[in-house]
Amino acid sequence: MNIPAELKYTKDHEWVKIEGDIAIVGITDFAQGELGDIVYVEVDTLDETLDREAIFGTVEAVKTVSDLFSPLSGEIVEFNEALEDEPEKVNSDPYGDGWMVKIKFSDASELEDLLSDAAYKGIIGG
């Protein structure tokens, strides 16, 4: 299972890559594997400011729909529009082309609450 050490994680299976004051967010390899074939990604919170752990969208797989939770408080500034036509990128490249949103985070202290790769592996039994 692929769990890159340079990323941060949440207990809800989102990954976070920090670039300045922007957090790039997607779901982990573990999460996409558990969901199965992803057929739709919906994010209707673009340009909205959300609190940490608020729902920013949903991911729909063949068998289930799962909520997506914001790992940090801030404004959703970008949605990966490529996922509208190719949601399967979440399955094939969850840490690259399958990213979901970019958040301009408002509280840097929340970064301390994100999980390391080792802590995330502990949660999923990896």
A tleap script that builds the chain and sets N, CA, C and O, in Angstrom:
source leaprc.protein.ff14SB
mol = sequence {
  NMET ASN ILE PRO ALA GLU LEU LYS TYR THR
  LYS ASP HIE GLU TRP VAL LYS ILE GLU GLY
  ASP ILE ALA ILE VAL GLY ILE THR ASP PHE
  ALA GLN GLY GLU LEU GLY ASP ILE VAL TYR
  VAL GLU VAL ASP THR LEU ASP GLU THR LEU
  ASP ARG GLU ALA ILE PHE GLY THR VAL GLU
  ALA VAL LYS THR VAL SER ASP LEU PHE SER
  PRO LEU SER GLY GLU ILE VAL GLU PHE ASN
  GLU ALA LEU GLU ASP GLU PRO GLU LYS VAL
  ASN SER ASP PRO TYR GLY ASP GLY TRP MET
  VAL LYS ILE LYS PHE SER ASP ALA SER GLU
  LEU GLU ASP LEU LEU SER ASP ALA ALA TYR
  LYS GLY ILE ILE GLY CGLY
}
set mol.1.N position { 0.846 -1.189 0.000 }
set mol.1.CA position { 0.000 0.000 0.000 }
set mol.1.C position { 0.883 1.239 0.000 }
set mol.1.O position { 1.888 1.296 0.708 }
set mol.2.N position { 0.510 2.205 -0.778 }
set mol.2.CA position { 1.289 3.414 -0.964 }
set mol.2.C position { 0.840 4.481 0.037 }
set mol.2.O position { -0.294 4.957 -0.022 }
set mol.3.N position { 1.743 4.854 0.960 }
set mol.3.CA position { 1.470 5.914 1.932 }
set mol.3.C position { 2.701 6.823 1.970 }
set mol.3.O position { 3.586 6.630 2.802 }
set mol.4.N position { 2.760 7.816 1.068 }
set mol.4.CA position { 3.954 8.660 0.975 }
set mol.4.C position { 4.290 9.365 2.296 }
set mol.4.O position { 3.418 9.929 2.956 }
set mol.5.N position { 5.560 9.319 2.658 }
set mol.5.CA position { 6.025 9.886 3.928 }
set mol.5.C position { 5.944 11.404 3.951 }
set mol.5.O position { 5.833 11.996 5.024 }
set mol.6.N position { 5.999 12.049 2.781 }
set mol.6.CA position { 6.030 13.518 2.755 }
set mol.6.C position { 4.653 14.148 2.933 }
set mol.6.O position { 4.548 15.368 3.059 }
set mol.7.N position { 3.600 13.340 2.945 }
set mol.7.CA position { 2.245 13.858 3.101 }
set mol.7.C position { 1.779 13.735 4.546 }
set mol.7.O position { 2.376 13.018 5.349 }
set mol.8.N position { 0.700 14.446 4.861 }
set mol.8.CA position { 0.011 14.316 6.143 }
set mol.8.C position { -1.335 13.658 5.880 }
set mol.8.O position { -1.809 13.627 4.744 }
set mol.9.N position { -1.948 13.133 6.936 }
set mol.9.CA position { -3.166 12.334 6.772 }
set mol.9.C position { -4.185 12.665 7.854 }
set mol.9.O position { -3.865 13.269 8.878 }
set mol.10.N position { -5.445 12.242 7.590 }
set mol.10.CA position { -6.503 12.367 8.597 }
set mol.10.C position { -7.047 10.974 8.910 }
set mol.10.O position { -6.855 10.024 8.151 }
set mol.11.N position { -7.726 10.884 10.039 }
set mol.11.CA position { -8.357 9.617 10.417 }
set mol.11.C position { -9.482 9.243 9.446 }
set mol.11.O position { -9.921 8.094 9.406 }
set mol.12.N position { -9.942 10.226 8.664 }
set mol.12.CA position { -11.008 9.996 7.680 }
set mol.12.C position { -10.459 9.620 6.306 }
set mol.12.O position { -11.208 9.575 5.329 }
set mol.13.N position { -9.145 9.348 6.225 }
set mol.13.CA position { -8.501 8.838 5.012 }
set mol.13.C position { -8.292 9.881 3.920 }
set mol.13.O position { -8.224 9.541 2.739 }
set mol.14.N position { -8.187 11.155 4.314 }
set mol.14.CA position { -7.744 12.164 3.363 }
set mol.14.C position { -6.236 12.347 3.524 }
set mol.14.O position { -5.693 12.185 4.617 }
set mol.15.N position { -5.570 12.686 2.424 }
set mol.15.CA position { -4.160 13.071 2.494 }
set mol.15.C position { -4.065 14.564 2.241 }
set mol.15.O position { -4.940 15.159 1.613 }
set mol.16.N position { -2.986 15.163 2.743 }
set mol.16.CA position { -2.797 16.605 2.653 }
set mol.16.C position { -1.353 16.888 2.257 }
set mol.16.O position { -0.419 16.371 2.870 }
set mol.17.N position { -1.178 17.708 1.233 }
set mol.17.CA position { 0.145 18.190 0.838 }
set mol.17.C position { 0.141 19.697 1.001 }
set mol.17.O position { -0.696 20.382 0.413 }
set mol.18.N position { 1.066 20.221 1.793 }
set mol.18.CA position { 1.121 21.653 2.074 }
set mol.18.C position { 2.071 22.342 1.099 }
set mol.18.O position { 3.222 21.934 0.949 }
set mol.19.N position { 1.583 23.382 0.445 }
set mol.19.CA position { 2.399 24.227 -0.427 }
set mol.19.C position { 2.119 25.677 -0.051 }
set mol.19.O position { 1.164 26.281 -0.540 }
set mol.20.N position { 2.967 26.235 0.831 }
set mol.20.CA position { 2.736 27.589 1.329 }
set mol.20.C position { 1.507 27.608 2.211 }
set mol.20.O position { 1.443 26.884 3.205 }
set mol.21.N position { 0.514 28.444 1.852 }
set mol.21.CA position { -0.730 28.492 2.633 }
set mol.21.C position { -1.857 27.723 1.947 }
set mol.21.O position { -3.033 27.917 2.252 }
set mol.22.N position { -1.477 26.841 1.009 }
set mol.22.CA position { -2.450 26.016 0.290 }
set mol.22.C position { -2.256 24.553 0.681 }
set mol.22.O position { -1.133 24.053 0.735 }
set mol.23.N position { -3.363 23.883 0.951 }
set mol.23.CA position { -3.346 22.445 1.215 }
set mol.23.C position { -4.018 21.750 0.044 }
set mol.23.O position { -5.183 22.008 -0.258 }
set mol.24.N position { -3.281 20.868 -0.612 }
set mol.24.CA position { -3.852 20.038 -1.670 }
set mol.24.C position { -4.376 18.780 -0.994 }
set mol.24.O position { -3.663 18.166 -0.200 }
set mol.25.N position { -5.614 18.385 -1.296 }
set mol.25.CA position { -6.287 17.309 -0.564 }
set mol.25.C position { -6.838 16.268 -1.535 }
set mol.25.O position { -7.357 16.597 -2.601 }
set mol.26.N position { -6.712 15.015 -1.138 }
set mol.26.CA position { -7.321 13.910 -1.867 }
set mol.26.C position { -7.606 12.784 -0.891 }
set mol.26.O position { -7.460 12.959 0.319 }
set mol.27.N position { -8.011 11.632 -1.403 }
set mol.27.CA position { -8.202 10.477 -0.529 }
set mol.27.C position { -7.028 9.521 -0.715 }
set mol.27.O position { -6.397 9.489 -1.772 }
set mol.28.N position { -6.753 8.757 0.310 }
set mol.28.CA position { -5.585 7.883 0.309 }
set mol.28.C position { -5.775 6.658 -0.591 }
set mol.28.O position { -6.885 6.316 -1.000 }
set mol.29.N position { -4.658 6.028 -0.875 }
set mol.29.CA position { -4.662 4.786 -1.639 }
set mol.29.C position { -5.517 3.743 -0.920 }
set mol.29.O position { -6.259 2.994 -1.556 }
set mol.30.N position { -5.408 3.699 0.406 }
set mol.30.CA position { -6.223 2.766 1.197 }
set mol.30.C position { -7.711 3.051 0.964 }
set mol.30.O position { -8.491 2.131 0.718 }
set mol.31.N position { -8.099 4.326 1.043 }
set mol.31.CA position { -9.514 4.695 0.899 }
set mol.31.C position { -10.053 4.342 -0.484 }
set mol.31.O position { -11.144 3.785 -0.606 }
set mol.32.N position { -9.288 4.667 -1.525 }
set mol.32.CA position { -9.797 4.364 -2.868 }
set mol.32.C position { -9.904 2.859 -3.067 }
set mol.32.O position { -10.797 2.386 -3.769 }
set mol.33.N position { -8.996 2.102 -2.451 }
set mol.33.CA position { -9.061 0.647 -2.547 }
set mol.33.C position { -10.285 0.075 -1.849 }
set mol.33.O position { -10.914 -0.864 -2.337 }
set mol.34.N position { -10.615 0.661 -0.693 }
set mol.34.CA position { -11.798 0.224 0.047 }
set mol.34.C position { -13.084 0.580 -0.698 }
set mol.34.O position { -14.045 -0.188 -0.679 }
set mol.35.N position { -13.103 1.741 -1.354 }
set mol.35.CA position { -14.300 2.181 -2.069 }
set mol.35.C position { -14.525 1.385 -3.344 }
set mol.35.O position { -15.669 1.116 -3.710 }
set mol.36.N position { -13.463 1.008 -4.019 }
set mol.36.CA position { -13.592 0.333 -5.309 }
set mol.36.C position { -13.628 1.353 -6.436 }
set mol.36.O position { -13.143 2.474 -6.284 }
set mol.37.N position { -14.196 0.969 -7.549 }
set mol.37.CA position { -14.185 1.822 -8.739 }
set mol.37.C position { -14.984 3.102 -8.511 }
set mol.37.O position { -16.191 3.062 -8.274 }
set mol.38.N position { -14.297 4.224 -8.587 }
set mol.38.CA position { -14.929 5.523 -8.355 }
set mol.38.C position { -15.533 6.018 -9.661 }
set mol.38.O position { -14.874 6.063 -10.700 }
set mol.39.N position { -16.817 6.391 -9.576 }
set mol.39.CA position { -17.544 6.784 -10.779 }
set mol.39.C position { -17.918 8.267 -10.785 }
set mol.39.O position { -18.330 8.793 -11.819 }
set mol.40.N position { -17.777 8.951 -9.636 }
set mol.40.CA position { -18.184 10.360 -9.586 }
set mol.40.C position { -17.576 11.017 -8.354 }
set mol.40.O position { -17.559 10.441 -7.266 }
set mol.41.N position { -17.078 12.231 -8.548 }
set mol.41.CA position { -16.602 13.049 -7.440 }
set mol.41.C position { -17.374 14.354 -7.486 }
set mol.41.O position { -17.378 15.040 -8.508 }
set mol.42.N position { -18.030 14.703 -6.382 }
set mol.42.CA position { -18.810 15.936 -6.332 }
set mol.42.C position { -18.248 16.855 -5.261 }
set mol.42.O position { -18.105 16.472 -4.100 }
set mol.43.N position { -17.934 18.074 -5.676 }
set mol.43.CA position { -17.506 19.115 -4.744 }
set mol.43.C position { -18.324 20.348 -5.086 }
set mol.43.O position { -18.119 20.970 -6.129 }
set mol.44.N position { -19.257 20.698 -4.200 }
set mol.44.CA position { -20.104 21.866 -4.453 }
set mol.44.C position { -19.799 22.986 -3.462 }
set mol.44.O position { -20.631 23.862 -3.222 }
set mol.45.N position { -18.587 22.946 -2.886 }
set mol.45.CA position { -18.207 23.932 -1.875 }
set mol.45.C position { -17.129 24.895 -2.389 }
set mol.45.O position { -16.522 25.611 -1.592 }
set mol.46.N position { -16.883 24.926 -3.688 }
set mol.46.CA position { -15.877 25.819 -4.256 }
set mol.46.C position { -16.170 27.261 -3.844 }
set mol.46.O position { -17.311 27.718 -3.912 }
set mol.47.N position { -15.133 27.965 -3.419 }
set mol.47.CA position { -15.202 29.359 -2.963 }
set mol.47.C position { -15.912 29.516 -1.619 }
set mol.47.O position { -16.194 30.639 -1.204 }
set mol.48.N position { -16.202 28.420 -0.939 }
set mol.48.CA position { -16.788 28.495 0.400 }
set mol.48.C position { -15.700 28.321 1.445 }
set mol.48.O position { -14.689 27.659 1.208 }
set mol.49.N position { -15.923 28.925 2.605 }
set mol.49.CA position { -15.011 28.756 3.731 }
set mol.49.C position { -15.639 27.747 4.681 }
set mol.49.O position { -16.775 27.909 5.126 }
set mol.50.N position { -14.873 26.698 4.982 }
set mol.50.CA position { -15.373 25.600 5.808 }
set mol.50.C position { -14.534 25.450 7.066 }
set mol.50.O position { -13.361 25.819 7.100 }
set mol.51.N position { -15.156 24.904 8.093 }
set mol.51.CA position { -14.424 24.528 9.294 }
set mol.51.C position { -13.785 23.164 9.077 }
set mol.51.O position { -14.237 22.366 8.255 }
set mol.52.N position { -12.723 22.918 9.834 }
set mol.52.CA position { -12.089 21.604 9.785 }
set mol.52.C position { -13.135 20.535 10.095 }
set mol.52.O position { -13.978 20.716 10.974 }
set mol.53.N position { -13.074 19.442 9.378 }
set mol.53.CA position { -13.958 18.283 9.492 }
set mol.53.C position { -15.353 18.503 8.916 }
set mol.53.O position { -16.208 17.623 9.022 }
set mol.54.N position { -15.597 19.673 8.304 }
set mol.54.CA position { -16.863 19.881 7.594 }
set mol.54.C position { -16.812 19.092 6.281 }
set mol.54.O position { -15.736 18.847 5.736 }
set mol.55.N position { -17.962 18.710 5.793 }
set mol.55.CA position { -18.031 17.957 4.538 }
set mol.55.C position { -17.810 18.923 3.369 }
set mol.55.O position { -18.516 19.923 3.239 }
set mol.56.N position { -16.814 18.612 2.514 }
set mol.56.CA position { -16.573 19.469 1.351 }
set mol.56.C position { -17.068 18.848 0.059 }
set mol.56.O position { -17.102 19.517 -0.974 }
set mol.57.N position { -17.451 17.581 0.097 }
set mol.57.CA position { -17.942 16.929 -1.110 }
set mol.57.C position { -18.215 15.464 -0.851 }
set mol.57.O position { -18.212 15.003 0.290 }
set mol.58.N position { -18.456 14.732 -1.948 }
set mol.58.CA position { -18.688 13.291 -1.848 }
set mol.58.C position { -17.950 12.595 -2.973 }
set mol.58.O position { -17.678 13.172 -4.026 }
set mol.59.N position { -17.638 11.341 -2.716 }
set mol.59.CA position { -17.069 10.485 -3.749 }
set mol.59.C position { -17.996 9.289 -3.879 }
set mol.59.O position { -18.360 8.652 -2.890 }
set mol.60.N position { -18.372 8.997 -5.123 }
set mol.60.CA position { -19.308 7.907 -5.384 }
set mol.60.C position { -18.574 6.774 -6.086 }
set mol.60.O position { -17.941 6.964 -7.125 }
set mol.61.N position { -18.675 5.601 -5.496 }
set mol.61.CA position { -18.131 4.399 -6.103 }
set mol.61.C position { -19.298 3.538 -6.576 }
set mol.61.O position { -20.459 3.880 -6.352 }
set mol.62.N position { -18.993 2.445 -7.218 }
set mol.62.CA position { -20.040 1.588 -7.766 }
set mol.62.C position { -21.018 1.151 -6.679 }
set mol.62.O position { -22.223 1.077 -6.920 }
set mol.63.N position { -20.499 0.858 -5.474 }
set mol.63.CA position { -21.344 0.292 -4.423 }
set mol.63.C position { -21.737 1.255 -3.313 }
set mol.63.O position { -22.621 0.932 -2.519 }
set mol.64.N position { -21.106 2.437 -3.226 }
set mol.64.CA position { -21.344 3.299 -2.072 }
set mol.64.C position { -21.044 4.757 -2.388 }
set mol.64.O position { -20.377 5.063 -3.376 }
set mol.65.N position { -21.538 5.648 -1.545 }
set mol.65.CA position { -21.199 7.069 -1.596 }
set mol.65.C position { -20.576 7.415 -0.257 }
set mol.65.O position { -21.085 7.024 0.793 }
set mol.66.N position { -19.466 8.153 -0.297 }
set mol.66.CA position { -18.758 8.497 0.927 }
set mol.66.C position { -18.534 10.003 0.993 }
set mol.66.O position { -18.189 10.630 -0.008 }
set mol.67.N position { -18.732 10.583 2.181 }
set mol.67.CA position { -18.477 12.004 2.376 }
set mol.67.C position { -16.981 12.269 2.407 }
set mol.67.O position { -16.189 11.407 2.788 }
set mol.68.N position { -16.607 13.478 2.000 }
set mol.68.CA position { -15.230 13.944 2.049 }
set mol.68.C position { -15.150 15.050 3.103 }
set mol.68.O position { -15.943 15.991 3.079 }
set mol.69.N position { -14.198 14.936 4.019 }
set mol.69.CA position { -14.106 15.868 5.135 }
set mol.69.C position { -12.890 16.778 4.995 }
set mol.69.O position { -11.793 16.319 4.677 }
set mol.70.N position { -13.094 18.052 5.231 }
set mol.70.CA position { -12.007 19.013 5.136 }
set mol.70.C position { -11.008 18.776 6.267 }
set mol.70.O position { -11.393 18.777 7.436 }
set mol.71.N position { -9.728 18.572 5.935 }
set mol.71.CA position { -8.738 18.328 6.975 }
set mol.71.C position { -8.319 19.589 7.722 }
set mol.71.O position { -7.721 19.506 8.794 }
set mol.72.N position { -8.630 20.759 7.159 }
set mol.72.CA position { -8.232 22.040 7.733 }
set mol.72.C position { -9.344 23.060 7.522 }
set mol.72.O position { -10.133 22.942 6.584 }
set mol.73.N position { -9.403 24.053 8.389 }
set mol.73.CA position { -10.329 25.166 8.187 }
set mol.73.C position { -9.775 26.070 7.093 }
set mol.73.O position { -8.571 26.316 7.023 }
set mol.74.N position { -10.668 26.561 6.241 }
set mol.74.CA position { -10.229 27.485 5.206 }
set mol.74.C position { -11.160 27.499 4.021 }
set mol.74.O position { -12.238 26.905 4.045 }
set mol.75.N position { -10.723 28.194 2.971 }
set mol.75.CA position { -11.541 28.369 1.768 }
set mol.75.C position { -11.151 27.354 0.701 }
set mol.75.O position { -9.971 27.162 0.409 }
set mol.76.N position { -12.159 26.709 0.124 }
set mol.76.CA position { -11.938 25.800 -1.002 }
set mol.76.C position { -11.693 26.690 -2.225 }
set mol.76.O position { -12.620 27.318 -2.736 }
set mol.77.N position { -10.434 26.738 -2.690 }
set mol.77.CA position { -10.088 27.668 -3.765 }
set mol.77.C position { -10.001 27.012 -5.140 }
set mol.77.O position { -9.995 27.705 -6.157 }
set mol.78.N position { -9.934 25.685 -5.178 }
set mol.78.CA position { -9.861 25.013 -6.470 }
set mol.78.C position { -10.373 23.594 -6.350 }
set mol.78.O position { -10.154 22.923 -5.342 }
set mol.79.N position { -11.065 23.141 -7.403 }
set mol.79.CA position { -11.516 21.764 -7.540 }
set mol.79.C position { -10.816 21.184 -8.758 }
set mol.79.O position { -10.673 21.862 -9.776 }
set mol.80.N position { -10.387 19.953 -8.662 }
set mol.80.CA position { -9.734 19.274 -9.777 }
set mol.80.C position { -10.796 18.910 -10.818 }
set mol.80.O position { -11.404 17.841 -10.750 }
set mol.81.N position { -11.008 19.803 -11.773 }
set mol.81.CA position { -12.082 19.625 -12.747 }
set mol.81.C position { -11.873 18.421 -13.650 }
set mol.81.O position { -12.826 17.938 -14.260 }
set mol.82.N position { -10.645 17.929 -13.746 }
set mol.82.CA position { -10.391 16.729 -14.558 }
set mol.82.C position { -11.199 15.540 -14.040 }
set mol.82.O position { -11.510 14.619 -14.794 }
set mol.83.N position { -11.536 15.564 -12.746 }
set mol.83.CA position { -12.285 14.454 -12.161 }
set mol.83.C position { -13.729 14.403 -12.635 }
set mol.83.O position { -14.391 13.375 -12.495 }
set mol.84.N position { -14.226 15.511 -13.199 }
set mol.84.CA position { -15.596 15.495 -13.721 }
set mol.84.C position { -15.721 14.501 -14.868 }
set mol.84.O position { -16.726 13.799 -14.975 }
set mol.85.N position { -14.700 14.438 -15.730 }
set mol.85.CA position { -14.720 13.528 -16.871 }
set mol.85.C position { -13.987 12.222 -16.599 }
set mol.85.O position { -14.270 11.208 -17.237 }
set mol.86.N position { -13.044 12.237 -15.655 }
set mol.86.CA position { -12.230 11.058 -15.379 }
set mol.86.C position { -12.111 10.795 -13.877 }
set mol.86.O position { -11.013 10.883 -13.327 }
set mol.87.N position { -13.223 10.474 -13.203 }
set mol.87.CA position { -13.159 10.221 -11.760 }
set mol.87.C position { -12.266 9.040 -11.405 }
set mol.87.O position { -11.802 8.924 -10.271 }
set mol.88.N position { -12.025 8.159 -12.383 }
set mol.88.CA position { -11.183 6.996 -12.131 }
set mol.88.C position { -9.736 7.371 -11.816 }
set mol.88.O position { -8.971 6.522 -11.359 }
set mol.89.N position { -9.342 8.634 -12.052 }
set mol.89.CA position { -7.994 9.087 -11.685 }
set mol.89.C position { -7.777 8.945 -10.181 }
set mol.89.O position { -6.645 8.762 -9.734 }
set mol.90.N position { -8.850 9.028 -9.400 }
set mol.90.CA position { -8.728 8.837 -7.951 }
set mol.90.C position { -8.252 7.420 -7.659 }
set mol.90.O position { -7.486 7.210 -6.718 }
set mol.91.N position { -8.692 6.448 -8.446 }
set mol.91.CA position { -8.239 5.066 -8.282 }
set mol.91.C position { -6.820 4.870 -8.808 }
set mol.91.O position { -5.991 4.243 -8.149 }
set mol.92.N position { -6.546 5.399 -9.982 }
set mol.92.CA position { -5.271 5.103 -10.647 }
set mol.92.C position { -4.116 5.939 -10.116 }
set mol.92.O position { -2.972 5.486 -10.160 }
set mol.93.N position { -4.375 7.150 -9.613 }
set mol.93.CA position { -3.300 8.031 -9.149 }
set mol.93.C position { -3.791 8.903 -7.999 }
set mol.93.O position { -3.883 10.122 -8.144 }
set mol.94.N position { -4.114 8.283 -6.838 }
set mol.94.CA position { -4.738 9.040 -5.754 }
set mol.94.C position { -3.887 10.194 -5.221 }
set mol.94.O position { -4.434 11.177 -4.723 }
set mol.95.N position { -2.557 10.092 -5.317 }
set mol.95.CA position { -1.691 11.141 -4.773 }
set mol.95.C position { -1.188 12.109 -5.841 }
set mol.95.O position { -0.425 13.027 -5.538 }
set mol.96.N position { -1.609 11.910 -7.083 }
set mol.96.CA position { -1.168 12.770 -8.179 }
set mol.96.C position { -2.359 13.388 -8.875 }
set mol.96.O position { -2.987 14.312 -8.359 }
set mol.97.N position { -2.669 12.862 -10.070 }
set mol.97.CA position { -3.770 13.411 -10.870 }
set mol.97.C position { -5.134 13.246 -10.204 }
set mol.97.O position { -6.104 13.869 -10.635 }
set mol.98.N position { -5.227 12.422 -9.166 }
set mol.98.CA position { -6.501 12.196 -8.483 }
set mol.98.C position { -6.757 13.118 -7.305 }
set mol.98.O position { -7.689 12.889 -6.535 }
set mol.99.N position { -5.934 14.173 -7.147 }
set mol.99.CA position { -6.211 15.130 -6.065 }
set mol.99.C position { -7.608 15.722 -6.260 }
set mol.99.O position { -8.133 15.727 -7.373 }
set mol.100.N position { -8.204 16.219 -5.180 }
set mol.100.CA position { -9.597 16.675 -5.268 }
set mol.100.C position { -9.775 18.179 -5.144 }
set mol.100.O position { -10.388 18.804 -6.009 }
set mol.101.N position { -9.240 18.770 -4.070 }
set mol.101.CA position { -9.416 20.212 -3.860 }
set mol.101.C position { -8.131 20.833 -3.339 }
set mol.101.O position { -7.227 20.156 -2.849 }
set mol.102.N position { -8.093 22.163 -3.468 }
set mol.102.CA position { -7.050 22.965 -2.832 }
set mol.102.C position { -7.748 23.893 -1.848 }
set mol.102.O position { -8.741 24.545 -2.172 }
set mol.103.N position { -7.201 23.933 -0.639 }
set mol.103.CA position { -7.777 24.742 0.437 }
set mol.103.C position { -6.761 25.789 0.862 }
set mol.103.O position { -5.618 25.462 1.179 }
set mol.104.N position { -7.182 27.056 0.867 }
set mol.104.CA position { -6.355 28.115 1.457 }
set mol.104.C position { -6.672 28.094 2.941 }
set mol.104.O position { -7.683 28.639 3.384 }
set mol.105.N position { -5.781 27.449 3.711 }
set mol.105.CA position { -6.121 27.230 5.114 }
set mol.105.C position { -5.919 28.489 5.941 }
set mol.105.O position { -5.071 29.328 5.640 }
set mol.106.N position { -6.725 28.597 6.996 }
set mol.106.CA position { -6.767 29.823 7.791 }
set mol.106.C position { -6.148 29.677 9.175 }
set mol.106.O position { -5.949 30.679 9.862 }
set mol.107.N position { -5.843 28.465 9.599 }
set mol.107.CA position { -5.300 28.248 10.941 }
set mol.107.C position { -4.161 27.233 10.870 }
set mol.107.O position { -4.385 26.022 10.886 }
set mol.108.N position { -2.942 27.751 10.792 }
set mol.108.CA position { -1.772 26.877 10.642 }
set mol.108.C position { -1.591 25.944 11.834 }
set mol.108.O position { -0.952 24.900 11.697 }
set mol.109.N position { -2.131 26.287 12.987 }
set mol.109.CA position { -1.974 25.410 14.156 }
set mol.109.C position { -2.681 24.072 13.942 }
set mol.109.O position { -2.324 23.080 14.577 }
set mol.110.N position { -3.688 24.030 13.047 }
set mol.110.CA position { -4.389 22.777 12.765 }
set mol.110.C position { -3.480 21.753 12.086 }
set mol.110.O position { -3.750 20.553 12.137 }
set mol.111.N position { -2.412 22.218 11.456 }
set mol.111.CA position { -1.474 21.305 10.799 }
set mol.111.C position { -0.900 20.300 11.801 }
set mol.111.O position { -0.603 19.159 11.449 }
set mol.112.N position { -0.751 20.736 13.042 }
set mol.112.CA position { -0.188 19.873 14.079 }
set mol.112.C position { -1.087 18.681 14.390 }
set mol.112.O position { -0.621 17.674 14.924 }
set mol.113.N position { -2.372 18.789 14.059 }
set mol.113.CA position { -3.319 17.708 14.349 }
set mol.113.C position { -3.373 16.655 13.247 }
set mol.113.O position { -3.991 15.604 13.421 }
set mol.114.N position { -2.730 16.932 12.111 }
set mol.114.CA position { -2.709 15.949 11.034 }
set mol.114.C position { -1.761 14.811 11.392 }
set mol.114.O position { -0.830 14.988 12.179 }
set mol.115.N position { -2.005 13.657 10.813 }
set mol.115.CA position { -1.233 12.457 11.133 }
set mol.115.C position { -0.024 12.307 10.225 }
set mol.115.O position { -0.060 12.670 9.050 }
set mol.116.N position { 1.045 11.764 10.791 }
set mol.116.CA position { 2.207 11.373 9.985 }
set mol.116.C position { 1.873 10.104 9.224 }
set mol.116.O position { 0.843 9.479 9.479 }
set mol.117.N position { 2.736 9.716 8.288 }
set mol.117.CA position { 2.520 8.476 7.566 }
set mol.117.C position { 2.509 7.289 8.533 }
set mol.117.O position { 1.704 6.371 8.376 }
set mol.118.N position { 3.398 7.301 9.531 }
set mol.118.CA position { 3.465 6.193 10.491 }
set mol.118.C position { 2.186 6.105 11.333 }
set mol.118.O position { 1.675 5.013 11.581 }
set mol.119.N position { 1.674 7.259 11.768 }
set mol.119.CA position { 0.442 7.270 12.571 }
set mol.119.C position { -0.737 6.794 11.722 }
set mol.119.O position { -1.601 6.071 12.218 }
set mol.120.N position { -0.781 7.190 10.450 }
set mol.120.CA position { -1.864 6.743 9.579 }
set mol.120.C position { -1.785 5.253 9.342 }
set mol.120.O position { -2.808 4.568 9.345 }
set mol.121.N position { -0.582 4.740 9.134 }
set mol.121.CA position { -0.410 3.291 8.961 }
set mol.121.C position { -0.943 2.546 10.177 }
set mol.121.O position { -1.526 1.469 10.048 }
set mol.122.N position { -0.740 3.130 11.371 }
set mol.122.CA position { -1.246 2.512 12.595 }
set mol.122.C position { -2.773 2.416 12.602 }
set mol.122.O position { -3.339 1.439 13.093 }
set mol.123.N position { -3.428 3.433 12.058 }
set mol.123.CA position { -4.894 3.450 12.009 }
set mol.123.C position { -5.428 2.371 11.073 }
set mol.123.O position { -6.408 1.695 11.384 }
set mol.124.N position { -4.772 2.218 9.921 }
set mol.124.CA position { -5.294 1.276 8.925 }
set mol.124.C position { -4.675 -0.121 9.057 }
set mol.124.O position { -4.985 -1.035 8.292 }
set mol.125.N position { -3.793 -0.255 10.051 }
set mol.125.CA position { -3.178 -1.572 10.267 }
set mol.125.C position { -2.123 -1.895 9.246 }
set mol.125.O position { -1.924 -3.059 8.897 }
set mol.126.N position { -1.428 -0.854 8.752 }
set mol.126.CA position { -0.425 -1.058 7.703 }
set mol.126.C position { 0.963 -1.272 8.211 }
set mol.126.O position { 1.888 -1.453 7.420 }
savepdb mol mol.pdb
quit
